Amino acid sequence: MIHSAPIIFAEKLLKRYDDFIAVNGIDFSIKAGEIYGFLGPNGAGKSSTMKMIYGSAPVTSGILRVSGMEFPRDMRKIKSLLGVVTQENNLDMEITVRQNMQVHGFHHRLSRSVVKRKTNELLDFVHLRERDNDSVRKLSGGMKRRLMIARALINNPKILVLDEPTTGLDPQSRQILWSKMRQLRNTGITQLLTTHYMDEAEQLCDRLAIIDQGKIIAEGKPQELIYKSVGRDVLSISQVEAETGSLLKSIEAYMLFYEILDDKILIYSNRSNEIVAQIQQIKPTAPMFTLRRSTLEDLFLKLTGRHLRE
């Protein structure tokens, strides 16, 4: 259940590395129990934001509160509320699955009996109980990510930070992790997610923020953001070359905006049926077109552009 009081609050949050400003005075508020996503191109500032939240990078200026506590004064208490799944695999490869869980539990000063009980519960939760005495080296990529989530939960965190948790995984492993994240939401755990998979963010996030050049350029519920900015549908039409201008002019009253790409025109609209009827009326032999539902990726590309980010 999502509560109204924010569990994470940021105001004018800024992160500077020497002369480079990675996060440029952003504001956001995250509710307890929701899955909140940070999306953005490479170098946009999302990872720096996450690192400030889990205490890996100090706040340069601004306010950052977690469960009513503030960085840097309450950093130790804040870290006790967090479970962190980093993008990089930081499991200990030289020991077993169970030993990885135990070491993390003892790090949080849990008793041996609690560590044993929680280890069994969490390995069952991520379907790794039968592999508990195996070396981590023997696990597949998906199994390692599930173990990292189990390990991050051993201290009963209020907040789980997930930095690109499914990168490089096969579809089956991704679906398992998505299922586990939904189950965790039902228990009231707040989850922060960064991902480059737009379908992942669209399906999992209750709300999200799109960050570019250190600033939040859009924030809200995925579907509401999509419908507001790019409409409900995307119509893809093969290039009509010389007739492109007249074709677009004839349907401009029905569309929100359009893009001309190398091999097609993309038309964004809430009135696609009327656009199709108009095209068929003025040009019965028009090139092939396809109609699909607009997605978070359409919104992301509109706001951040199609050019490559290194």
N, C-alpha and C positions, 0 to 999 in steps of 0.2 A: 504493500500500500504506500502511495506517495504522499508525504506530508507537505504542508505549506512552508514550514520554516526552512530556510536554506541551511544545508550542512556545509556548503563551501560558498564563500563570498569573496569576490575580488572587486577592488575599486582602484582605478588608475594604476593598474599593475604594470610595472615596467621591468624589463630585463635587458641589461646592457653587457656586451662583451667588448671591452676596450672601447673602440669608436663605433662599434656596430650595435644598433638597437634591434634586438630579436623580437621583443614583445613591447608594444608601444602604447602603454597607458590604457589597457583594456578593462572593461567592466563585465562581470557575469555573476550569476547566482544559480547554484545547483541545489535542487531539492533532494531531501533524503529519500532514498528508495528508487530513484530514477536512473536510467541509463542515459548518460549525457556524452555526446560525441564532440571531439575536436577534429575538424577536417581542414585540409589546406594543402597547397602545393609544397614541394620540397623547399625547405628554408623559410616557410611562412611564419613560423613561431609557435606551432602547436606543441612540438616536443619540448621546447623551452618552458612553455606554460605548464605542461605536465610535470616536468622536473622540479619546478618551483613548488607545485602542489605536494609532491611526495618528498620534498626536502633535499633533493640531489643537487639543486642549483639555488643559491641564495637569491632572495628578492632584492633587486636594485632599489626600487622605490614603489610606493603605493601600499595598499592594504590587501592582505590575503589572510582570511580567517577560515579555519576548519573546525567544525563543531563548536563554534564560539571562541576558539583559541586562535592566537595570532602568531605568525612567524615574525622574527626568529625566536621570540621569547619562550614560546611553548613547544618548540620543535620536538623535544623528546616525547611529550605526551601526544602530540599529533601523529608522530610516526607509529605509536602504539595502536592507533586506530586504523592504520593503513595495511593493505596487502598490495604488493606491487608485482606485476608481470611485465618485465622489460622486453623490449623488442629483441635484444640479444639473448641467446640461451646462456644463462649463468648457473646452470646446474653443475654439481660436482660429478664429473664423469668417472672418477676413480672409485666411487662407492655405490651402494645399491639404491634402489628406489626408496625403500623404507629408511635407510640411513640419511638420505637427503631430507626427508620429512623430519626425522628426529633432530638433526643438527639445527634446522630452522626453528623447531619448537623450543629447543634448549636456548637458542639465541634470544627468544622472547621470554626466557625464564619460566617456562611452563614446567610443571612437575612431570616426572617420568610416567606416572599413571595417566595424566591428562594427554601427554604426547602420544602414548600408545593408543588411547581411545580415539583421539582426533585423527591420528594417522590411519587407523582402520576405517573410520567413517569416511574420510576424504578420499582414500584410495578406492573405496567402494563407489563413492560419488562419481569419480572420473574413470571408473571401469579399469583400474590398474591393480586391484588387490591381488590378482593371480600373478602379477609380475613384481611383487614387492621385494623379492630377494634377488632380482636380476640386476646386473650392472646397468647403469643409465645408458652406457654405450650401445646396448642391445636394443634400445627403444627406437621406434620410428619417430619421424618428425612430429606427427600428430600426438603420439604418446608423450613426448617430451613437453609439448605445450600444455597438455592436460596435467602433467605432473607439476609444471610451474604454477598452474592455477591452484591445484590442491595444496601445494606448499605455501602459496600466498594466503590461503584461507585458514591456516593452522592456528593463528592467534585470534580467530573470530573478529576480523576487521569489520568496521562499519563501512569502509570505503575500499573498493577494489579498483586499482589502476591497471588498465590493460593497454599497453603500447603496441599497436599492430599485432594482435595476438594470433592472427591466422595467416600471416604472410608466408607464402611458400607451401601451404598445406593443400592437400587434395580436397575435392568437394566433399567427400564423406567425412573427413576430419573436421572441416569447417562446419558442417551441419551439426556434428556432435558438440563442438564448442559453443555454437549458437544456442543449442538446446540447454547446455549447462548455464549459460549466461541468463537465459530466461528463467530458469529455475532459481537462480540466485536472486534475481529481481523479486520473485515471489516471496523470498524470505526477508526482504527489506534492505538488502545490501545495496548501497549506492555504487554504481559502476561508471568509471570514466574510460572512454574508448577513443583511441586514435586509430585510423585505418585509411588505406588508400582504396579499399573496396567500397564503392558507393552503394552497391546493393546491400552490403553488410550494415552500413550505417542506416540506410533507409528502413531495413527490416527490424533492427534492434533498438535504435535510439528513440527515447521518448522526446528528447529535444537535442539540438546540436548547434554548434557555432562553426561557421566557416571563417577561417583566419587567412589573411593574405597581407604580406609585408608588415607583419606585426600587429595588425588591427583586425577586429572582428567586423566583417562586412555583411554578415547575415546571421540571425539567430532565431530559433523557434522550432516548432514541430515540423518534421520532414515534409509531410504531405501539404501542410499549410504553406510552407515556404515554396514548394514546387508550384502549387496552383496559383499562388500570388505572383510569382516572377516569370514562369514560363508557360503557364496554362496547363490544361489537362492532357493535351494530345500533341504529338509531333507528326507532321506529314512530311514524308521524304519524297521528293520528285526528281526524276532524272533531269539533267540539264536540258533546257530548251533553247539554249544559245541566243540567237537574235531575238527570239520572242520572249525572253525572260522578263524584260521590263514591262511589256504590256500585260503579261500574265500576272505578275505581282501587283500591278496597278488595279487589275480587275478584282482582286481578292483582298485588297488592303483593309477594307472595312471589317473583315472577319478575323484578321490575325492580330496577334500581339506584337510579334516581330519575326524576322526571318534571318537566315544565314545562307550565304552562297559559298559552297565549298568547291573543291576541284571537280567533283563528279556528280554533285547533287545540290538541290536547294532544300533546306530544312525550314519548315513553317511551323511556328508555335502558336497554338490557338485553343480557345474553349469552344469554337464553332466549326470543328473540322468537317462535319457532315455538309454544312453550307459551302465550305471551301471546295470540297470534292464535287458537289453538284454544280457549282459555278465553273470549275475547270472543265468538267464534262460538257457543259453547255456551250462554252466558247471555243473549246477545242476537243471535239469528240475523239480525235486520234492522238491525244496527248500521250507523252511517254509514260511508262509504268510509274506508279507511285505506291507507297506503303504508308499505313497509318498505325501508330503505336501509342501507348500511354507514355506520357512524359515521366522522366525519372530524376532522381537526385543528381545523377551525372550530368544531365542537361542543365540543371541549375548551377552546378559546380563550374561547368565549362563557360556558362554565360558570365558568371561573376569573376572568374579567375583567368579566363582566356584559354585558347587552344595551343599557345606556344609552349615549347618545352622549357622546363625549369631544371637546371643542373644542381 
